[in-house]
Each structure stands twice: as C-alpha cells, then as structure tokens.
Amino acid sequence: MKNTVKNILMAGAALLLIPTAAPAYEVRSPCPGTVTATTTYSDGSPHKAVDIAPGSCNYWGAETGIVGSVYWTVTIRTTAAICNGNGSGNQNEAKTTLASGWTFRQWHFIKTADSRSRSCDRCQVGNIGGTGHVTGPHAHLQRDKAGTLDTSWYRVSRGDSVTRSTTIGYVN
C-alpha cells in the first residue's frame, strides 16, 4: 500500500514538470475588407504579414485581432488622420506579447480616444488609416520574435474578402 501511494505521488509530481503549451488564440479580421498582401506583395517582394484594406480611410473601428483577453500596448507615433503614409517608423501600433514569447502586432490605425493600452478582447484601438510606410489605408497584422517574422499562423490569401467574424488564423 505504501509503495502504491508513493508511486501515485511520484507520478503526480512528474506531471507537474511537463511543460504545457502556450494557449492558441484565434485571430479575426480587425475590419471588413479585402486581403491585399500576405507572404509577398503583389510585386513578389517579401511582406510576411497580413494586410486588410476596407476600401476607405478613417474607417470606423480598427479592432484588435486576437479573440480572448490579452494586454495590448498601444504606441502612438502619429496623431493626425494619415491615410497614405507619412514615412517608415511613423506607424501607430498595438502589440501584445504572448506566453510563447512571440509578439503579435497591428499597425497603421488612426489615433482615436480608444487608442490606449489595456487588457481587452477585440477592443477598438483606432480607425483604419495609413500611418507609417504605406500606400493606402489598411490594417497590418504580424507575428514576430527576435526579428523573425512568422508566416505559418495565417490562413488567408491575397484577394480574399473578409468580415470582422472571418478567422484569419491562430497564434500562440
């Protein structure tokens, strides 16, 4: 009996040492629109992210893509309503660092009263815009870690039509 209890306790302790996988989050489109770029731009140059364009600038409600409450750090580099770019490094950004160590980012939105850091599930962070190095208004979604961009998370293709309920992919 002693050995049975001892073995059960040892097995339970061993289970505590097994690493658990980081939770996977569904990513939905931050706005209705068309996927305009994924792994490459239309000219074939590398992109390694998902761009979704709603067709108009200052489109209401750029929502964070991750379904599930996570902490978003919002960095505002441009306060004007920019629609067609204002230079590399000037994009507004919402980002979260996931338990896996990967960072998920959303760029190019226009600052509104909702552009603030907080924990939320699909919260609005601004309006769709074109801040940073862009040629038009869109939402840019990317997953990166230590300078490496990951393309395995998304399941959409250039030209796809999406709504706010469309699953773009999964991140962890």
Chimera marker file (.cmm) of the C-alpha trace (Angstrom):
<marker_set name="trace">
<marker id="1" x="0.000" y="0.000" z="0.000" r="1" g="1" b="0" radius="0.5"/>
<marker id="2" x="2.861" y="2.354" z="0.909" r="1" g="1" b="0" radius="0.5"/>
<marker id="3" x="4.510" y="1.785" z="-2.469" r="1" g="1" b="0" radius="0.5"/>
<marker id="4" x="1.227" y="2.382" z="-4.321" r="1" g="1" b="0" radius="0.5"/>
<marker id="5" x="0.672" y="5.756" z="-2.631" r="1" g="1" b="0" radius="0.5"/>
<marker id="6" x="4.325" y="6.649" z="-3.169" r="1" g="1" b="0" radius="0.5"/>
<marker id="7" x="4.100" y="5.756" z="-6.883" r="1" g="1" b="0" radius="0.5"/>
<marker id="8" x="0.910" y="7.787" z="-7.305" r="1" g="1" b="0" radius="0.5"/>
<marker id="9" x="2.517" y="10.816" z="-5.646" r="1" g="1" b="0" radius="0.5"/>
<marker id="10" x="5.638" y="10.481" z="-7.787" r="1" g="1" b="0" radius="0.5"/>
<marker id="11" x="3.548" y="10.235" z="-10.966" r="1" g="1" b="0" radius="0.5"/>
<marker id="12" x="1.605" y="13.338" z="-9.962" r="1" g="1" b="0" radius="0.5"/>
<marker id="13" x="4.822" y="15.244" z="-9.268" r="1" g="1" b="0" radius="0.5"/>
<marker id="14" x="6.213" y="14.195" z="-12.653" r="1" g="1" b="0" radius="0.5"/>
<marker id="15" x="3.130" y="15.604" z="-14.385" r="1" g="1" b="0" radius="0.5"/>
<marker id="16" x="3.825" y="18.989" z="-12.820" r="1" g="1" b="0" radius="0.5"/>
<marker id="17" x="7.231" y="19.042" z="-14.520" r="1" g="1" b="0" radius="0.5"/>
<marker id="18" x="5.833" y="18.516" z="-18.039" r="1" g="1" b="0" radius="0.5"/>
<marker id="19" x="5.842" y="21.854" z="-19.868" r="1" g="1" b="0" radius="0.5"/>
<marker id="20" x="2.437" y="22.989" z="-21.034" r="1" g="1" b="0" radius="0.5"/>
<marker id="21" x="1.843" y="24.511" z="-24.434" r="1" g="1" b="0" radius="0.5"/>
<marker id="22" x="1.026" y="28.198" z="-24.644" r="1" g="1" b="0" radius="0.5"/>
<marker id="23" x="-2.668" y="28.764" z="-25.374" r="1" g="1" b="0" radius="0.5"/>
<marker id="24" x="-3.637" y="29.317" z="-29.002" r="1" g="1" b="0" radius="0.5"/>
<marker id="25" x="-5.720" y="32.373" z="-29.830" r="1" g="1" b="0" radius="0.5"/>
<marker id="26" x="-7.997" y="32.803" z="-32.823" r="1" g="1" b="0" radius="0.5"/>
<marker id="27" x="-7.239" y="35.929" z="-34.894" r="1" g="1" b="0" radius="0.5"/>
<marker id="28" x="-10.150" y="37.606" z="-36.673" r="1" g="1" b="0" radius="0.5"/>
<marker id="29" x="-10.127" y="40.448" z="-39.145" r="1" g="1" b="0" radius="0.5"/>
<marker id="30" x="-9.976" y="43.880" z="-37.457" r="1" g="1" b="0" radius="0.5"/>
<marker id="31" x="-12.307" y="45.280" z="-40.138" r="1" g="1" b="0" radius="0.5"/>
<marker id="32" x="-14.305" y="44.170" z="-43.155" r="1" g="1" b="0" radius="0.5"/>
<marker id="33" x="-12.324" y="44.404" z="-46.381" r="1" g="1" b="0" radius="0.5"/>
<marker id="34" x="-10.023" y="42.647" z="-48.804" r="1" g="1" b="0" radius="0.5"/>
<marker id="35" x="-6.722" y="40.900" z="-48.061" r="1" g="1" b="0" radius="0.5"/>
<marker id="36" x="-4.224" y="42.915" z="-50.104" r="1" g="1" b="0" radius="0.5"/>
<marker id="37" x="-0.947" y="41.237" z="-49.060" r="1" g="1" b="0" radius="0.5"/>
<marker id="38" x="0.305" y="38.175" z="-47.179" r="1" g="1" b="0" radius="0.5"/>
<marker id="39" x="3.698" y="36.458" z="-47.540" r="1" g="1" b="0" radius="0.5"/>
<marker id="40" x="4.642" y="38.656" z="-50.506" r="1" g="1" b="0" radius="0.5"/>
<marker id="41" x="3.463" y="41.908" z="-52.013" r="1" g="1" b="0" radius="0.5"/>
<marker id="42" x="1.907" y="41.822" z="-55.491" r="1" g="1" b="0" radius="0.5"/>
<marker id="43" x="5.345" y="42.622" z="-56.972" r="1" g="1" b="0" radius="0.5"/>
<marker id="44" x="6.833" y="39.497" z="-55.317" r="1" g="1" b="0" radius="0.5"/>
<marker id="45" x="8.891" y="41.282" z="-52.648" r="1" g="1" b="0" radius="0.5"/>
<marker id="46" x="8.692" y="39.805" z="-49.114" r="1" g="1" b="0" radius="0.5"/>
<marker id="47" x="5.983" y="41.007" z="-46.732" r="1" g="1" b="0" radius="0.5"/>
<marker id="48" x="5.376" y="38.140" z="-44.222" r="1" g="1" b="0" radius="0.5"/>
<marker id="49" x="2.224" y="39.598" z="-42.644" r="1" g="1" b="0" radius="0.5"/>
<marker id="50" x="-1.456" y="40.092" z="-43.465" r="1" g="1" b="0" radius="0.5"/>
<marker id="51" x="-2.795" y="43.409" z="-44.809" r="1" g="1" b="0" radius="0.5"/>
<marker id="52" x="-6.548" y="44.029" z="-44.902" r="1" g="1" b="0" radius="0.5"/>
<marker id="53" x="-7.942" y="47.117" z="-46.629" r="1" g="1" b="0" radius="0.5"/>
<marker id="54" x="-11.527" y="48.260" z="-46.027" r="1" g="1" b="0" radius="0.5"/>
<marker id="55" x="-11.563" y="50.494" z="-49.107" r="1" g="1" b="0" radius="0.5"/>
<marker id="56" x="-11.705" y="53.819" z="-47.282" r="1" g="1" b="0" radius="0.5"/>
<marker id="57" x="-9.590" y="55.814" z="-44.883" r="1" g="1" b="0" radius="0.5"/>
<marker id="58" x="-10.657" y="56.625" z="-41.322" r="1" g="1" b="0" radius="0.5"/>
<marker id="59" x="-12.998" y="53.635" z="-41.452" r="1" g="1" b="0" radius="0.5"/>
<marker id="60" x="-14.559" y="53.316" z="-38.020" r="1" g="1" b="0" radius="0.5"/>
<marker id="61" x="-13.232" y="50.755" z="-35.602" r="1" g="1" b="0" radius="0.5"/>
<marker id="62" x="-9.913" y="49.047" z="-36.095" r="1" g="1" b="0" radius="0.5"/>
<marker id="63" x="-10.345" y="46.193" z="-33.608" r="1" g="1" b="0" radius="0.5"/>
<marker id="64" x="-7.506" y="44.128" z="-32.190" r="1" g="1" b="0" radius="0.5"/>
<marker id="65" x="-7.482" y="40.793" z="-33.958" r="1" g="1" b="0" radius="0.5"/>
<marker id="66" x="-6.978" y="38.360" z="-31.077" r="1" g="1" b="0" radius="0.5"/>
<marker id="67" x="-10.082" y="36.691" z="-29.657" r="1" g="1" b="0" radius="0.5"/>
<marker id="68" x="-9.510" y="36.436" z="-25.911" r="1" g="1" b="0" radius="0.5"/>
<marker id="69" x="-8.400" y="38.929" z="-23.315" r="1" g="1" b="0" radius="0.5"/>
<marker id="70" x="-4.741" y="39.908" z="-23.621" r="1" g="1" b="0" radius="0.5"/>
<marker id="71" x="-2.847" y="43.075" z="-22.688" r="1" g="1" b="0" radius="0.5"/>
<marker id="72" x="-2.285" y="45.447" z="-25.620" r="1" g="1" b="0" radius="0.5"/>
<marker id="73" x="0.420" y="48.096" z="-25.512" r="1" g="1" b="0" radius="0.5"/>
<marker id="74" x="-0.602" y="50.941" z="-27.806" r="1" g="1" b="0" radius="0.5"/>
<marker id="75" x="2.110" y="53.235" z="-29.164" r="1" g="1" b="0" radius="0.5"/>
<marker id="76" x="1.023" y="56.411" z="-30.922" r="1" g="1" b="0" radius="0.5"/>
<marker id="77" x="3.644" y="57.927" z="-33.217" r="1" g="1" b="0" radius="0.5"/>
<marker id="78" x="1.241" y="59.954" z="-35.375" r="1" g="1" b="0" radius="0.5"/>
<marker id="79" x="-1.754" y="61.916" z="-34.078" r="1" g="1" b="0" radius="0.5"/>
<marker id="80" x="-3.057" y="63.232" z="-37.428" r="1" g="1" b="0" radius="0.5"/>
<marker id="81" x="-5.512" y="61.336" z="-39.649" r="1" g="1" b="0" radius="0.5"/>
<marker id="82" x="-2.928" y="59.950" z="-42.094" r="1" g="1" b="0" radius="0.5"/>
<marker id="83" x="-4.306" y="57.871" z="-44.986" r="1" g="1" b="0" radius="0.5"/>
<marker id="84" x="-1.470" y="57.439" z="-47.483" r="1" g="1" b="0" radius="0.5"/>
<marker id="85" x="1.689" y="57.187" z="-45.425" r="1" g="1" b="0" radius="0.5"/>
<marker id="86" x="3.965" y="59.532" z="-43.537" r="1" g="1" b="0" radius="0.5"/>
<marker id="87" x="7.243" y="57.631" z="-43.568" r="1" g="1" b="0" radius="0.5"/>
<marker id="88" x="8.795" y="54.472" z="-42.187" r="1" g="1" b="0" radius="0.5"/>
<marker id="89" x="8.688" y="54.176" z="-38.402" r="1" g="1" b="0" radius="0.5"/>
<marker id="90" x="5.728" y="56.540" z="-38.012" r="1" g="1" b="0" radius="0.5"/>
<marker id="91" x="3.028" y="53.862" z="-37.825" r="1" g="1" b="0" radius="0.5"/>
<marker id="92" x="0.725" y="53.636" z="-34.821" r="1" g="1" b="0" radius="0.5"/>
<marker id="93" x="0.967" y="50.213" z="-33.210" r="1" g="1" b="0" radius="0.5"/>
<marker id="94" x="-0.966" y="47.904" z="-30.894" r="1" g="1" b="0" radius="0.5"/>
<marker id="95" x="1.072" y="44.913" z="-29.726" r="1" g="1" b="0" radius="0.5"/>
<marker id="96" x="0.844" y="42.054" z="-27.290" r="1" g="1" b="0" radius="0.5"/>
<marker id="97" x="3.492" y="39.580" z="-26.212" r="1" g="1" b="0" radius="0.5"/>
<marker id="98" x="2.091" y="36.072" z="-25.970" r="1" g="1" b="0" radius="0.5"/>
<marker id="99" x="3.082" y="33.403" z="-23.425" r="1" g="1" b="0" radius="0.5"/>
<marker id="100" x="5.118" y="31.665" z="-26.147" r="1" g="1" b="0" radius="0.5"/>
<marker id="101" x="7.387" y="34.725" z="-26.414" r="1" g="1" b="0" radius="0.5"/>
<marker id="102" x="6.042" y="35.695" z="-29.851" r="1" g="1" b="0" radius="0.5"/>
<marker id="103" x="4.751" y="39.242" z="-30.354" r="1" g="1" b="0" radius="0.5"/>
<marker id="104" x="1.570" y="39.980" z="-32.284" r="1" g="1" b="0" radius="0.5"/>
<marker id="105" x="1.314" y="43.478" z="-33.804" r="1" g="1" b="0" radius="0.5"/>
<marker id="106" x="-1.282" y="45.581" z="-35.566" r="1" g="1" b="0" radius="0.5"/>
<marker id="107" x="-0.187" y="48.733" z="-37.420" r="1" g="1" b="0" radius="0.5"/>
<marker id="108" x="-1.327" y="51.797" z="-39.372" r="1" g="1" b="0" radius="0.5"/>
<marker id="109" x="-4.503" y="52.808" z="-37.494" r="1" g="1" b="0" radius="0.5"/>
<marker id="110" x="-5.515" y="56.431" z="-36.866" r="1" g="1" b="0" radius="0.5"/>
<marker id="111" x="-5.478" y="57.621" z="-33.264" r="1" g="1" b="0" radius="0.5"/>
<marker id="112" x="-8.873" y="57.991" z="-31.531" r="1" g="1" b="0" radius="0.5"/>
<marker id="113" x="-9.966" y="58.159" z="-27.876" r="1" g="1" b="0" radius="0.5"/>
<marker id="114" x="-9.788" y="54.328" z="-27.912" r="1" g="1" b="0" radius="0.5"/>
<marker id="115" x="-6.058" y="54.346" z="-28.719" r="1" g="1" b="0" radius="0.5"/>
<marker id="116" x="-4.795" y="53.367" z="-25.274" r="1" g="1" b="0" radius="0.5"/>
<marker id="117" x="-3.002" y="50.445" z="-23.618" r="1" g="1" b="0" radius="0.5"/>
<marker id="118" x="-5.251" y="47.948" z="-21.799" r="1" g="1" b="0" radius="0.5"/>
<marker id="119" x="-6.384" y="44.332" z="-21.466" r="1" g="1" b="0" radius="0.5"/>
<marker id="120" x="-9.277" y="43.516" z="-23.727" r="1" g="1" b="0" radius="0.5"/>
<marker id="121" x="-10.870" y="41.020" z="-26.092" r="1" g="1" b="0" radius="0.5"/>
<marker id="122" x="-11.106" y="42.512" z="-29.632" r="1" g="1" b="0" radius="0.5"/>
<marker id="123" x="-11.128" y="46.112" z="-28.430" r="1" g="1" b="0" radius="0.5"/>
<marker id="124" x="-11.105" y="49.094" z="-30.753" r="1" g="1" b="0" radius="0.5"/>
<marker id="125" x="-7.699" y="50.796" z="-30.927" r="1" g="1" b="0" radius="0.5"/>
<marker id="126" x="-8.423" y="53.460" z="-33.541" r="1" g="1" b="0" radius="0.5"/>
<marker id="127" x="-9.777" y="53.861" z="-37.060" r="1" g="1" b="0" radius="0.5"/>
<marker id="128" x="-8.303" y="52.242" z="-40.159" r="1" g="1" b="0" radius="0.5"/>
<marker id="129" x="-5.621" y="54.525" z="-41.539" r="1" g="1" b="0" radius="0.5"/>
<marker id="130" x="-2.344" y="54.696" z="-43.350" r="1" g="1" b="0" radius="0.5"/>
<marker id="131" x="0.258" y="55.787" z="-40.794" r="1" g="1" b="0" radius="0.5"/>
<marker id="132" x="3.862" y="54.773" z="-41.452" r="1" g="1" b="0" radius="0.5"/>
<marker id="133" x="5.313" y="53.430" z="-44.693" r="1" g="1" b="0" radius="0.5"/>
<marker id="134" x="2.165" y="52.614" z="-46.708" r="1" g="1" b="0" radius="0.5"/>
<marker id="135" x="0.439" y="53.455" z="-49.973" r="1" g="1" b="0" radius="0.5"/>
<marker id="136" x="-3.092" y="53.410" z="-48.585" r="1" g="1" b="0" radius="0.5"/>
<marker id="137" x="-5.260" y="52.705" z="-45.545" r="1" g="1" b="0" radius="0.5"/>
<marker id="138" x="-5.238" y="49.159" z="-44.180" r="1" g="1" b="0" radius="0.5"/>
<marker id="139" x="-4.702" y="47.022" z="-41.092" r="1" g="1" b="0" radius="0.5"/>
<marker id="140" x="-1.355" y="45.199" z="-40.928" r="1" g="1" b="0" radius="0.5"/>
<marker id="141" x="-1.172" y="42.057" z="-38.738" r="1" g="1" b="0" radius="0.5"/>
<marker id="142" x="2.109" y="40.288" z="-37.995" r="1" g="1" b="0" radius="0.5"/>
<marker id="143" x="3.648" y="37.753" z="-35.635" r="1" g="1" b="0" radius="0.5"/>
<marker id="144" x="7.340" y="38.099" z="-34.829" r="1" g="1" b="0" radius="0.5"/>
<marker id="145" x="10.026" y="37.024" z="-32.383" r="1" g="1" b="0" radius="0.5"/>
<marker id="146" x="13.585" y="38.348" z="-32.107" r="1" g="1" b="0" radius="0.5"/>
<marker id="147" x="13.402" y="39.921" z="-35.572" r="1" g="1" b="0" radius="0.5"/>
<marker id="148" x="11.967" y="36.836" z="-37.266" r="1" g="1" b="0" radius="0.5"/>
<marker id="149" x="8.573" y="37.194" z="-38.945" r="1" g="1" b="0" radius="0.5"/>
<marker id="150" x="6.340" y="34.113" z="-38.891" r="1" g="1" b="0" radius="0.5"/>
<marker id="151" x="4.014" y="33.310" z="-41.799" r="1" g="1" b="0" radius="0.5"/>
<marker id="152" x="2.650" y="29.983" z="-40.524" r="1" g="1" b="0" radius="0.5"/>
<marker id="153" x="-0.153" y="31.496" z="-38.428" r="1" g="1" b="0" radius="0.5"/>
<marker id="154" x="-2.484" y="32.884" z="-41.100" r="1" g="1" b="0" radius="0.5"/>
<marker id="155" x="-4.908" y="31.016" z="-43.359" r="1" g="1" b="0" radius="0.5"/>
<marker id="156" x="-5.994" y="33.719" z="-45.830" r="1" g="1" b="0" radius="0.5"/>
<marker id="157" x="-4.786" y="34.632" z="-49.311" r="1" g="1" b="0" radius="0.5"/>
<marker id="158" x="-4.436" y="37.852" z="-51.293" r="1" g="1" b="0" radius="0.5"/>
<marker id="159" x="-7.812" y="38.787" z="-52.751" r="1" g="1" b="0" radius="0.5"/>
<marker id="160" x="-9.907" y="37.116" z="-50.038" r="1" g="1" b="0" radius="0.5"/>
<marker id="161" x="-12.912" y="39.118" z="-48.880" r="1" g="1" b="0" radius="0.5"/>
<marker id="162" x="-13.211" y="39.187" z="-45.068" r="1" g="1" b="0" radius="0.5"/>
<marker id="163" x="-15.611" y="40.406" z="-42.382" r="1" g="1" b="0" radius="0.5"/>
<marker id="164" x="-14.962" y="41.091" z="-38.701" r="1" g="1" b="0" radius="0.5"/>
<marker id="165" x="-16.014" y="37.494" z="-37.960" r="1" g="1" b="0" radius="0.5"/>
<marker id="166" x="-13.605" y="35.936" z="-40.518" r="1" g="1" b="0" radius="0.5"/>
<marker id="167" x="-10.883" y="33.828" z="-38.911" r="1" g="1" b="0" radius="0.5"/>
<marker id="168" x="-7.528" y="34.986" z="-40.274" r="1" g="1" b="0" radius="0.5"/>
<marker id="169" x="-5.522" y="32.345" z="-38.393" r="1" g="1" b="0" radius="0.5"/>
<marker id="170" x="-4.248" y="31.262" z="-34.975" r="1" g="1" b="0" radius="0.5"/>
<marker id="171" x="-1.348" y="32.482" z="-32.818" r="1" g="1" b="0" radius="0.5"/>
<marker id="172" x="0.200" y="31.330" z="-29.575" r="1" g="1" b="0" radius="0.5"/>
<link id1="1" id2="2" r="1" g="1" b="0" radius="0.2"/>
<link id1="2" id2="3" r="1" g="1" b="0" radius="0.2"/>
<link id1="3" id2="4" r="1" g="1" b="0" radius="0.2"/>
<link id1="4" id2="5" r="1" g="1" b="0" radius="0.2"/>
<link id1="5" id2="6" r="1" g="1" b="0" radius="0.2"/>
<link id1="6" id2="7" r="1" g="1" b="0" radius="0.2"/>
<link id1="7" id2="8" r="1" g="1" b="0" radius="0.2"/>
<link id1="8" id2="9" r="1" g="1" b="0" radius="0.2"/>
<link id1="9" id2="10" r="1" g="1" b="0" radius="0.2"/>
<link id1="10" id2="11" r="1" g="1" b="0" radius="0.2"/>
<link id1="11" id2="12" r="1" g="1" b="0" radius="0.2"/>
<link id1="12" id2="13" r="1" g="1" b="0" radius="0.2"/>
<link id1="13" id2="14" r="1" g="1" b="0" radius="0.2"/>
<link id1="14" id2="15" r="1" g="1" b="0" radius="0.2"/>
<link id1="15" id2="16" r="1" g="1" b="0" radius="0.2"/>
<link id1="16" id2="17" r="1" g="1" b="0" radius="0.2"/>
<link id1="17" id2="18" r="1" g="1" b="0" radius="0.2"/>
<link id1="18" id2="19" r="1" g="1" b="0" radius="0.2"/>
<link id1="19" id2="20" r="1" g="1" b="0" radius="0.2"/>
<link id1="20" id2="21" r="1" g="1" b="0" radius="0.2"/>
<link id1="21" id2="22" r="1" g="1" b="0" radius="0.2"/>
<link id1="22" id2="23" r="1" g="1" b="0" radius="0.2"/>
<link id1="23" id2="24" r="1" g="1" b="0" radius="0.2"/>
<link id1="24" id2="25" r="1" g="1" b="0" radius="0.2"/>
<link id1="25" id2="26" r="1" g="1" b="0" radius="0.2"/>
<link id1="26" id2="27" r="1" g="1" b="0" radius="0.2"/>
<link id1="27" id2="28" r="1" g="1" b="0" radius="0.2"/>
<link id1="28" id2="29" r="1" g="1" b="0" radius="0.2"/>
<link id1="29" id2="30" r="1" g="1" b="0" radius="0.2"/>
<link id1="30" id2="31" r="1" g="1" b="0" radius="0.2"/>
<link id1="31" id2="32" r="1" g="1" b="0" radius="0.2"/>
<link id1="32" id2="33" r="1" g="1" b="0" radius="0.2"/>
<link id1="33" id2="34" r="1" g="1" b="0" radius="0.2"/>
<link id1="34" id2="35" r="1" g="1" b="0" radius="0.2"/>
<link id1="35" id2="36" r="1" g="1" b="0" radius="0.2"/>
<link id1="36" id2="37" r="1" g="1" b="0" radius="0.2"/>
<link id1="37" id2="38" r="1" g="1" b="0" radius="0.2"/>
<link id1="38" id2="39" r="1" g="1" b="0" radius="0.2"/>
<link id1="39" id2="40" r="1" g="1" b="0" radius="0.2"/>
<link id1="40" id2="41" r="1" g="1" b="0" radius="0.2"/>
<link id1="41" id2="42" r="1" g="1" b="0" radius="0.2"/>
<link id1="42" id2="43" r="1" g="1" b="0" radius="0.2"/>
<link id1="43" id2="44" r="1" g="1" b="0" radius="0.2"/>
<link id1="44" id2="45" r="1" g="1" b="0" radius="0.2"/>
<link id1="45" id2="46" r="1" g="1" b="0" radius="0.2"/>
<link id1="46" id2="47" r="1" g="1" b="0" radius="0.2"/>
<link id1="47" id2="48" r="1" g="1" b="0" radius="0.2"/>
<link id1="48" id2="49" r="1" g="1" b="0" radius="0.2"/>
<link id1="49" id2="50" r="1" g="1" b="0" radius="0.2"/>
<link id1="50" id2="51" r="1" g="1" b="0" radius="0.2"/>
<link id1="51" id2="52" r="1" g="1" b="0" radius="0.2"/>
<link id1="52" id2="53" r="1" g="1" b="0" radius="0.2"/>
<link id1="53" id2="54" r="1" g="1" b="0" radius="0.2"/>
<link id1="54" id2="55" r="1" g="1" b="0" radius="0.2"/>
<link id1="55" id2="56" r="1" g="1" b="0" radius="0.2"/>
<link id1="56" id2="57" r="1" g="1" b="0" radius="0.2"/>
<link id1="57" id2="58" r="1" g="1" b="0" radius="0.2"/>
<link id1="58" id2="59" r="1" g="1" b="0" radius="0.2"/>
<link id1="59" id2="60" r="1" g="1" b="0" radius="0.2"/>
<link id1="60" id2="61" r="1" g="1" b="0" radius="0.2"/>
<link id1="61" id2="62" r="1" g="1" b="0" radius="0.2"/>
<link id1="62" id2="63" r="1" g="1" b="0" radius="0.2"/>
<link id1="63" id2="64" r="1" g="1" b="0" radius="0.2"/>
<link id1="64" id2="65" r="1" g="1" b="0" radius="0.2"/>
<link id1="65" id2="66" r="1" g="1" b="0" radius="0.2"/>
<link id1="66" id2="67" r="1" g="1" b="0" radius="0.2"/>
<link id1="67" id2="68" r="1" g="1" b="0" radius="0.2"/>
<link id1="68" id2="69" r="1" g="1" b="0" radius="0.2"/>
<link id1="69" id2="70" r="1" g="1" b="0" radius="0.2"/>
<link id1="70" id2="71" r="1" g="1" b="0" radius="0.2"/>
<link id1="71" id2="72" r="1" g="1" b="0" radius="0.2"/>
<link id1="72" id2="73" r="1" g="1" b="0" radius="0.2"/>
<link id1="73" id2="74" r="1" g="1" b="0" radius="0.2"/>
<link id1="74" id2="75" r="1" g="1" b="0" radius="0.2"/>
<link id1="75" id2="76" r="1" g="1" b="0" radius="0.2"/>
<link id1="76" id2="77" r="1" g="1" b="0" radius="0.2"/>
<link id1="77" id2="78" r="1" g="1" b="0" radius="0.2"/>
<link id1="78" id2="79" r="1" g="1" b="0" radius="0.2"/>
<link id1="79" id2="80" r="1" g="1" b="0" radius="0.2"/>
<link id1="80" id2="81" r="1" g="1" b="0" radius="0.2"/>
<link id1="81" id2="82" r="1" g="1" b="0" radius="0.2"/>
<link id1="82" id2="83" r="1" g="1" b="0" radius="0.2"/>
<link id1="83" id2="84" r="1" g="1" b="0" radius="0.2"/>
<link id1="84" id2="85" r="1" g="1" b="0" radius="0.2"/>
<link id1="85" id2="86" r="1" g="1" b="0" radius="0.2"/>
<link id1="86" id2="87" r="1" g="1" b="0" radius="0.2"/>
<link id1="87" id2="88" r="1" g="1" b="0" radius="0.2"/>
<link id1="88" id2="89" r="1" g="1" b="0" radius="0.2"/>
<link id1="89" id2="90" r="1" g="1" b="0" radius="0.2"/>
<link id1="90" id2="91" r="1" g="1" b="0" radius="0.2"/>
<link id1="91" id2="92" r="1" g="1" b="0" radius="0.2"/>
<link id1="92" id2="93" r="1" g="1" b="0" radius="0.2"/>
<link id1="93" id2="94" r="1" g="1" b="0" radius="0.2"/>
<link id1="94" id2="95" r="1" g="1" b="0" radius="0.2"/>
<link id1="95" id2="96" r="1" g="1" b="0" radius="0.2"/>
<link id1="96" id2="97" r="1" g="1" b="0" radius="0.2"/>
<link id1="97" id2="98" r="1" g="1" b="0" radius="0.2"/>
<link id1="98" id2="99" r="1" g="1" b="0" radius="0.2"/>
<link id1="99" id2="100" r="1" g="1" b="0" radius="0.2"/>
<link id1="100" id2="101" r="1" g="1" b="0" radius="0.2"/>
<link id1="101" id2="102" r="1" g="1" b="0" radius="0.2"/>
<link id1="102" id2="103" r="1" g="1" b="0" radius="0.2"/>
<link id1="103" id2="104" r="1" g="1" b="0" radius="0.2"/>
<link id1="104" id2="105" r="1" g="1" b="0" radius="0.2"/>
<link id1="105" id2="106" r="1" g="1" b="0" radius="0.2"/>
<link id1="106" id2="107" r="1" g="1" b="0" radius="0.2"/>
<link id1="107" id2="108" r="1" g="1" b="0" radius="0.2"/>
<link id1="108" id2="109" r="1" g="1" b="0" radius="0.2"/>
<link id1="109" id2="110" r="1" g="1" b="0" radius="0.2"/>
<link id1="110" id2="111" r="1" g="1" b="0" radius="0.2"/>
<link id1="111" id2="112" r="1" g="1" b="0" radius="0.2"/>
<link id1="112" id2="113" r="1" g="1" b="0" radius="0.2"/>
<link id1="113" id2="114" r="1" g="1" b="0" radius="0.2"/>
<link id1="114" id2="115" r="1" g="1" b="0" radius="0.2"/>
<link id1="115" id2="116" r="1" g="1" b="0" radius="0.2"/>
<link id1="116" id2="117" r="1" g="1" b="0" radius="0.2"/>
<link id1="117" id2="118" r="1" g="1" b="0" radius="0.2"/>
<link id1="118" id2="119" r="1" g="1" b="0" radius="0.2"/>
<link id1="119" id2="120" r="1" g="1" b="0" radius="0.2"/>
<link id1="120" id2="121" r="1" g="1" b="0" radius="0.2"/>
<link id1="121" id2="122" r="1" g="1" b="0" radius="0.2"/>
<link id1="122" id2="123" r="1" g="1" b="0" radius="0.2"/>
<link id1="123" id2="124" r="1" g="1" b="0" radius="0.2"/>
<link id1="124" id2="125" r="1" g="1" b="0" radius="0.2"/>
<link id1="125" id2="126" r="1" g="1" b="0" radius="0.2"/>
<link id1="126" id2="127" r="1" g="1" b="0" radius="0.2"/>
<link id1="127" id2="128" r="1" g="1" b="0" radius="0.2"/>
<link id1="128" id2="129" r="1" g="1" b="0" radius="0.2"/>
<link id1="129" id2="130" r="1" g="1" b="0" radius="0.2"/>
<link id1="130" id2="131" r="1" g="1" b="0" radius="0.2"/>
<link id1="131" id2="132" r="1" g="1" b="0" radius="0.2"/>
<link id1="132" id2="133" r="1" g="1" b="0" radius="0.2"/>
<link id1="133" id2="134" r="1" g="1" b="0" radius="0.2"/>
<link id1="134" id2="135" r="1" g="1" b="0" radius="0.2"/>
<link id1="135" id2="136" r="1" g="1" b="0" radius="0.2"/>
<link id1="136" id2="137" r="1" g="1" b="0" radius="0.2"/>
<link id1="137" id2="138" r="1" g="1" b="0" radius="0.2"/>
<link id1="138" id2="139" r="1" g="1" b="0" radius="0.2"/>
<link id1="139" id2="140" r="1" g="1" b="0" radius="0.2"/>
<link id1="140" id2="141" r="1" g="1" b="0" radius="0.2"/>
<link id1="141" id2="142" r="1" g="1" b="0" radius="0.2"/>
<link id1="142" id2="143" r="1" g="1" b="0" radius="0.2"/>
<link id1="143" id2="144" r="1" g="1" b="0" radius="0.2"/>
<link id1="144" id2="145" r="1" g="1" b="0" radius="0.2"/>
<link id1="145" id2="146" r="1" g="1" b="0" radius="0.2"/>
<link id1="146" id2="147" r="1" g="1" b="0" radius="0.2"/>
<link id1="147" id2="148" r="1" g="1" b="0" radius="0.2"/>
<link id1="148" id2="149" r="1" g="1" b="0" radius="0.2"/>
<link id1="149" id2="150" r="1" g="1" b="0" radius="0.2"/>
<link id1="150" id2="151" r="1" g="1" b="0" radius="0.2"/>
<link id1="151" id2="152" r="1" g="1" b="0" radius="0.2"/>
<link id1="152" id2="153" r="1" g="1" b="0" radius="0.2"/>
<link id1="153" id2="154" r="1" g="1" b="0" radius="0.2"/>
<link id1="154" id2="155" r="1" g="1" b="0" radius="0.2"/>
<link id1="155" id2="156" r="1" g="1" b="0" radius="0.2"/>
<link id1="156" id2="157" r="1" g="1" b="0" radius="0.2"/>
<link id1="157" id2="158" r="1" g="1" b="0" radius="0.2"/>
<link id1="158" id2="159" r="1" g="1" b="0" radius="0.2"/>
<link id1="159" id2="160" r="1" g="1" b="0" radius="0.2"/>
<link id1="160" id2="161" r="1" g="1" b="0" radius="0.2"/>
<link id1="161" id2="162" r="1" g="1" b="0" radius="0.2"/>
<link id1="162" id2="163" r="1" g="1" b="0" radius="0.2"/>
<link id1="163" id2="164" r="1" g="1" b="0" radius="0.2"/>
<link id1="164" id2="165" r="1" g="1" b="0" radius="0.2"/>
<link id1="165" id2="166" r="1" g="1" b="0" radius="0.2"/>
<link id1="166" id2="167" r="1" g="1" b="0" radius="0.2"/>
<link id1="167" id2="168" r="1" g="1" b="0" radius="0.2"/>
<link id1="168" id2="169" r="1" g="1" b="0" radius="0.2"/>
<link id1="169" id2="170" r="1" g="1" b="0" radius="0.2"/>
<link id1="170" id2="171" r="1" g="1" b="0" radius="0.2"/>
<link id1="171" id2="172" r="1" g="1" b="0" radius="0.2"/>
</marker_set>
